[in-house]
């Protein structure tokens, strides 16, 4: 009963509130930015959609992760950036407007990419017939929970910006609290094996997190993207929507073990993103 309440009520509510917070900070200009800065947006999306899944797959293979933990890690690679990236980008003097635009585009493109990456992972890592592939219909249901709150937030922001401004801070606080509770609930559910899971997936999750941050920052820099925008891409790619990954693992795939890598990653990323932001913000452009 407890786990059912968490997966059917608490997780969708938490994901909805987090995405509402994103919508409150979005305007149509954020979507028009792809026309103004196509190179920057395309580089960010290429890193997110192509490089990261390949890197994550190689990490899962290289560490020989158990199948369920490997799929759980791949769930992170398939998930878009989290709204927390905006905060870390701001603290590191990144281009926050670019962060918001990338999050918006990533969330939409993930509708197509997420089932492809997750189904490949299920087929590769799990034994045949052990799991039901992720159906496109299920993905539409997930993104209804994601995109509807974003749309509501955008309408509020457009029609009543004063209300949006007042709601933005409390919604961010509630989102942070929900994220902590989700991580804690995922860990508690697997408490009998959590030490073993940390030993198995802790280092791969850390490596994937650091690699994500570095890919997001250094590849744009190599391609002559300015520093503020490179910081934004680094944060966007390094801070994944762990809530969505946990939601898909526990609700869509009905497998709590797969939620452990996103939970561990979500704990790690706050520290690594803070350190990374401090380092890159101090480097000369």
Residue, then its C-alpha position, 0 to 999 in steps of 0.5 A: x500500500x505504501x509503495x503504491x501510494x508513493x508511485x501512484x500519487x506522490x511521484x506524479x505530484x512531485x514531478x508535476x510540481x517540479x515541472x510547474x516550477x520550470x514553466x513559471x520561468x519559461x516564455x515563448x522567447x526561450x523557444x525562439x532562441x534556437x533560431x537566434x543561436x542555432x549552433x549553441x542549441x544544437x551543440x548542447x542537444x548533440x552532447x545531451x542526446x548522442x554523446x551522453x547515452x554512448x558514454x553511459x553505456x560504455x561506463x555500465x559495460x566497463x564496470x560490469x553493472x548488474x542488469x537492473x542497475x545498468x538500465x537504471x543508469x541508462x535512464x539518467x542518460x535518457x532523461x532531460x536536464x533538471x530545473x536545478x541546472x538553472x540555479x547552479x548555472x546562475x551561481x557559476x555565472x552561466x547563461x541561465x536563459x540558455x539553460x531554460x531553453x535547453x531544458x525546454x527543448x530537451x524535455x520535448x525531444x526526450x519524448x522521442x529519445x527516451x523510449x529508444x534509449x530505454x528499450x535498447x537498454x532493456x533489450x541489451x542488459x536484461x534477459x529476453x522476456x524478463x521485462x516488458x519494453x517501454x511502450x510509446x503510449x507510456x511515454x506519452x502518459x509520462x510526458x503528459x505529467x511533464x508537459x501539462x504543468x510546464x504549459x500551465x506555468x507558461x500561461x501563468x507567466x505570460x498572463x500574470x507575471x506578478x503571480x509567477x514571480x511570487x510562486x517561483x521561489x516557494x515552488x522551487x523550495x517545494x521541488x527541492x523538498x520533494x526531490x529529497x523525499x523521492x531520493x530517501x523513499x527510493x533508498x528506503x525501499x531498497x534498504x536491505x541492499x542499499x550498501x551493496x548497490x552503493x558499492x556497485x553503482x556509486x563510482x559509475x554514477x560519480x564518473x558519469x556525473x563528472x563526465x557529463x559536466x565535462x562533456x557539456x563544458x569542454x566540447x562547446x569550448x573546443x567548438x568556440x562557444x563563449x564561456x557563459x554559454x559553455x557553463x550553461x550547457x555543462x550544468x544542463x547536461x550534468x544535472x539530470x532530471x532524477x525525479x523523472x528517471x525514478x518515476x519511470x523506473x518505479x511507475x512505468x517499469x515497476x522496478x525499484x532497483x532501477x531507481x537506485x542509480x538515479x537516486x545516488x546520482x541525484x545525491x552526488x550531483x549537487x556536490x560535483x556541480x557545486x565544485x565544478x561551478x566554482x572551478x569553471x567560474x574562476x577560470x579565465x575565459 
